[in-house]
Amino acid sequence: MSDALTTAWHDWRRARDRAVFAPHGVAALAETAWLTAEPRRLDGVAGQWSADGDRVVGTGLAASGYTDSEGRAVGDDVVLRGGDVLRAAEKELRAFVRDGAPALRVFDPAAAERAGLVGIDAWEPLAEWALPARFEPSDAPREVELVDGHRSLASAVGVLHLTTPDGRSRSLDATVGPDALSVVFADATSGAESYRFRFLRVPLPDADGATQIDFTRAFLPPCAFSDHYVCPLPSARNRLDIPIPAGEKRPLRDGGERSPRRTPPRS
């Protein structure tokens, strides 16, 4: 890989470390509490919490000291929509909604998952794993299974066609986002050299469907860092029978294998 591409890859790795190891980053998720209409208390969180349709409702917060995303103190009651944030001393509370079902997520810098994490192991980048691809959109929604067994329908979907370095033509299911295609895949390294599946973001295709799929930027799903995420699983098509020695491998935790080359940022 050229010096410029290698430098860009290391810049990407540093950005990944910041996203994972930040005080309220990916590794700091301590709880996802699914809510119902019946108010309940959550460990380490002030007030009582319930669901109102797809909204998160908190009551009894007047003396909590909690603030909203703009730093304003909250009143006794709050109503949060998906993505809304409250600051709670060192913690951060985020409303999360899946298929209309709301939950309150608690991000805690002191979470055991974050405290025990010392790095993210990754393969060194090889140019052969940055491949041209062609995207073919589909009109048919695709069912997506999540790690907790929940199933959702993805409507903006399609298939990426590519040729892997072994010369074989392959296809991968992808979903279409506002600024990239998303791919969930497993390969022959999964569960051994690497985590059991990984994620990829692929640039949106041009008018002819052309794009590039860069496996050197394959990254670990959030559920590799905390059991409180509900990540999508790879489809049958995306369970590849070849090893893809590219991208991130697995989290490195205190007491286990450490990487001599990587020291994660702590703030």
C-alpha positions in Angstrom: 0.0 0.0 0.0 1.3 3.5 -0.9 2.6 5.8 1.8 -0.4 8.1 1.3 -2.9 5.3 1.7 -1.0 3.8 4.7 -1.0 7.3 6.4 -4.8 7.6 5.7 -5.3 4.2 7.2 -3.5 5.1 10.4 -5.5 8.3 10.6 -8.6 6.2 10.4 -7.4 3.9 13.1 -6.7 6.9 15.4 -10.3 8.1 14.7 -11.6 4.6 15.6 -9.7 4.7 18.9 -11.2 8.0 19.8 -14.7 6.8 19.0 -14.4 3.6 21.0 -12.3 4.9 24.0 -13.9 8.3 24.5 -15.5 8.8 28.0 -18.9 8.3 26.5 -17.8 6.4 23.4 -18.7 2.9 22.1 -17.0 1.0 24.9 -18.8 3.0 27.7 -22.3 1.6 27.2 -23.2 0.2 30.6 -27.0 -0.5 30.1 -29.8 -0.5 27.5 -33.0 -0.5 29.5 -36.1 -1.3 27.4 -39.1 0.6 28.7 -42.8 0.0 29.0 -45.7 2.2 30.1 -45.1 1.2 33.7 -42.5 3.6 35.3 -39.5 2.0 36.9 -36.2 2.9 38.5 -32.9 2.1 37.0 -29.7 1.3 38.9 -27.5 4.4 39.3 -30.0 6.7 37.5 -32.2 9.3 39.2 -36.0 9.3 38.7 -38.4 6.8 37.2 -38.5 5.9 33.5 -41.2 4.7 31.2 -42.3 4.6 27.5 -44.9 6.8 25.9 -45.2 5.4 22.4 -41.7 5.7 20.9 -40.7 8.3 23.5 -38.7 8.0 26.7 -40.3 9.7 29.7 -38.4 10.5 32.9 -40.1 11.8 36.1 -38.9 12.9 39.5 -35.8 14.6 38.1 -36.1 18.1 39.7 -33.3 17.4 42.2 -31.2 15.2 39.9 -28.8 17.8 38.6 -29.2 16.4 35.1 -28.8 18.8 32.1 -29.8 18.6 28.5 -27.5 18.7 25.5 -27.3 22.5 25.7 -26.3 22.4 29.4 -29.7 23.5 30.8 -31.0 22.0 34.0 -34.0 19.7 33.4 -37.2 20.1 35.3 -39.1 17.4 37.1 -40.2 15.7 33.9 -38.5 15.1 30.6 -39.6 13.6 27.3 -36.8 12.3 25.0 -37.0 11.2 21.4 -34.5 8.8 19.8 -31.0 10.4 19.9 -31.8 12.9 22.6 -29.1 13.1 25.4 -29.0 14.0 29.1 -25.9 14.6 31.1 -25.9 13.0 34.5 -22.8 13.9 36.4 -20.1 11.6 34.8 -22.7 9.6 32.9 -24.6 10.3 29.7 -28.2 9.1 29.1 -29.4 8.6 25.5 -32.8 7.7 24.2 -32.7 4.8 21.8 -35.6 3.6 19.6 -35.8 0.4 17.7 -38.9 -0.3 15.5 -40.9 2.0 17.7 -39.8 0.5 21.0 -37.9 3.0 23.2 -35.0 2.3 25.6 -32.8 4.4 27.8 -29.0 3.8 27.3 -26.6 4.6 30.1 -23.0 5.5 29.0 -20.6 5.4 31.9 -16.8 6.2 31.7 -16.3 3.7 34.6 -18.1 0.9 32.8 -16.2 -2.4 33.3 -16.1 -3.0 29.5 -14.3 0.3 29.0 -12.0 0.0 32.0 -10.7 -3.4 30.9 -10.1 -2.4 27.3 -6.4 -1.8 26.3 -6.6 -1.7 22.5 -8.0 -3.0 19.2 -5.9 -5.5 17.3 -5.8 -5.1 13.5 -4.1 -6.4 10.5 -1.6 -4.1 8.7 -3.2 -2.8 5.5 -2.7 -4.6 2.2 -3.7 -2.8 -1.0 -5.1 -6.1 -2.5 -8.1 -5.8 -0.1 -9.3 -2.5 -1.5 -11.5 -3.7 -4.3 -13.7 -2.1 -7.0 -17.3 -3.1 -6.7 -20.7 -2.5 -8.4 -23.9 -1.8 -6.4 -27.2 -3.2 -7.6 -30.2 -1.7 -5.7 -33.2 -3.9 -4.9 -36.9 -3.0 -4.6 -37.6 -5.8 -2.2 -37.1 -5.2 1.6 -34.7 -7.5 3.4 -35.1 -9.0 6.8 -32.3 -8.3 9.2 -31.7 -10.4 12.3 -30.1 -8.7 15.4 -28.0 -10.4 18.0 -30.8 -10.5 20.5 -33.0 -12.4 18.0 -35.1 -9.4 17.0 -35.9 -9.1 13.3 -36.4 -5.9 11.4 -37.1 -5.0 7.8 -34.5 -2.9 5.9 -36.2 -1.2 2.9 -33.2 0.6 1.3 -31.1 -2.4 0.3 -29.1 -3.9 -2.6 -26.2 -6.1 -3.5 -22.5 -5.3 -4.0 -20.8 -7.4 -6.7 -17.0 -7.7 -6.4 -14.1 -10.0 -7.2 -11.9 -11.1 -4.3 -8.1 -11.5 -4.6 -8.5 -15.2 -5.2 -10.2 -14.3 -8.6 -13.7 -15.4 -7.6 -16.8 -13.3 -8.1 -18.8 -12.7 -4.9 -21.8 -10.7 -3.8 -22.6 -9.0 -0.5 -25.9 -7.7 0.9 -25.7 -4.0 1.7 -28.1 -1.4 3.2 -28.2 2.2 2.0 -27.6 5.1 4.4 -27.6 8.8 3.8 -23.8 9.0 3.3 -22.6 5.3 2.8 -23.6 1.7 2.2 -23.4 -0.5 5.2 -22.2 -4.1 5.1 -22.1 -6.8 7.9 -20.0 -9.8 7.1 -18.2 -12.8 8.5 -15.3 -14.7 7.0 -13.1 -17.7 7.6 -11.2 -15.7 10.3 -14.4 -15.0 12.3 -14.5 -16.5 15.8 -10.8 -17.4 15.6 -8.4 -14.7 14.5 -11.2 -12.0 14.5 -14.5 -11.2 16.2 -17.4 -13.3 15.0 -18.5 -10.7 12.4 -17.5 -7.2 11.3 -18.9 -4.0 9.8 -17.9 -2.0 6.7 -18.9 1.4 5.3 -18.7 1.6 1.6 -18.9 4.9 -0.4 -22.2 5.5 -2.1 -22.0 4.4 -5.7 -21.9 6.7 -8.7 -24.6 6.9 -11.4 -23.3 3.6 -12.9 -23.3 1.8 -9.6 -19.5 1.8 -9.3 -17.8 2.1 -5.8 -14.9 0.6 -3.8 -15.1 -1.8 -0.9 -12.1 -1.5 1.3 -11.8 -4.4 3.7 -8.7 -2.8 5.3 -11.3 -0.5 7.0 -13.5 -3.4 8.3 -14.3 -2.5 11.9 -15.7 -4.3 15.0 -19.4 -3.9 15.7 -20.3 -2.1 19.0 -21.4 -5.4 20.5 -17.7 -6.5 20.4 -17.2 -4.0 23.2 -20.4 -4.2 25.2 -23.2 -6.8 25.5 -25.8 -4.0 25.7 -25.8 -3.3 22.0 -28.2 -4.9 19.5 -26.1 -5.3 16.4 -27.3 -6.7 13.1 -25.9 -10.1 12.1 -24.5 -11.0 8.7 -27.0 -12.4 6.2 -26.3 -15.9 4.8 -24.9 -14.3 1.6 -22.4 -12.3 3.7 -20.9 -15.3 5.5 -17.8 -15.7 3.3 -15.9 -19.0 3.0 -12.5 -17.3 2.6 -10.2 -15.5 5.2 -10.1 -11.8 4.9 -7.0 -10.7 6.8 -7.8 -7.0 6.7 -9.2 -4.5 9.1 -9.8 -4.8 12.8 -9.5 -8.2 14.5 -10.8 -8.1 18.1 -10.7 -6.0 21.3 -7.7 -6.4 23.5 -8.5 -6.6 27.2 -6.6 -6.2 30.4 -5.2 -9.6 31.4 -5.3 -11.0 27.8 -3.3 -10.5 24.7 -1.9 -6.9 24.4 -0.7 -5.2 21.2 2.8 -3.8 21.6 2.1 -1.2 19.0 -1.1 0.4 20.2 -1.9 2.5 23.2 -5.5 3.7 23.2 -6.4 7.2 24.2 -8.3 7.6 27.5 -9.9 10.9 26.9 
